[in-house]
Amino acid sequence: MSLLIERAHYFVSAHNMRQLPPDEGAEVAFAGRSNAGKSSALNALTRQNALARVSKTPGRTQQLVFFRVTLEAHLVDLPGYGYAKVPLDLQAHWQAFIDQYFRTRQALRGLVVVMDIRHPLKEYDRQMLSYAVQRGLPAHALLTKADKLSRSQQMISLNKVKKELHEAFGDTVGVQVFSGESRLGVDEARGIIGGWLGL
């Protein structure tokens, strides 16, 4: 499985529902605030340096970007949240697009929400997790940039997030510490994502 996910390559981008690839096979979506480290996480999971663009200007992903793992399996990078320089009508378009994608996409098998371990569970994070839970989809939170904290600080944050997620969503959302920099938690996350994709 871990070798398969390393085959991920750019497939297609979609700015609206008409541009989405056929609704078949299995796909896992990745969401996260603009500065949460989503691109770095995708790159670490696939062992690639530039699969997802790591930008000095957070929030550059402005479409749904599909990465093909196999003919039947895809990773989907959702637009980063926090588009300070983006017009409100475009923000509203993305919100409606993502909402429709979550409500109607049959190929969607799970959601990974990437959040900075130092600033977890912001409003957007909770909203994305709610989308998945309402659809009955599994969700998994990656607490990224864990290398910025000591081991004991990581555990304090992890336990706090676990408690809050359990109170909000029951047992439907998993959570782990993660670092693209040190590769902490990469194998654990790959196992979960690979399971959802049937790899």
SULCORBEL-V958605 format. One record per run of one state. SS is the DSSP state (H for helix, E for strand, - for the rest). FROM is the first residue (numbers start at 0). TO is the last residue. If there is no record, write none. Layout:
# SULCORBEL-V958605
ss=SS from=FROM to=TO
ss=SS from=FROM to=TO
This chain:
# SULCORBEL-V958605
ss=- from=0 to=0
ss=H from=1 to=4
ss=- from=5 to=7
ss=E from=8 to=13
ss=- from=14 to=15
ss=H from=16 to=18
ss=- from=19 to=24
ss=E from=25 to=32
ss=- from=33 to=36
ss=H from=37 to=45
ss=- from=46 to=62
ss=E from=63 to=69
ss=- from=70 to=71
ss=E from=72 to=76
ss=- from=77 to=79
ss=E from=80 to=80
ss=- from=81 to=86
ss=H from=87 to=103
ss=- from=104 to=106
ss=E from=107 to=115
ss=- from=116 to=121
ss=H from=122 to=134
ss=- from=135 to=136
ss=E from=137 to=143
ss=- from=144 to=144
ss=H from=145 to=147
ss=- from=148 to=149
ss=H from=150 to=168
ss=- from=169 to=171
ss=E from=172 to=176
ss=- from=177 to=184
ss=H from=185 to=196
ss=- from=197 to=198
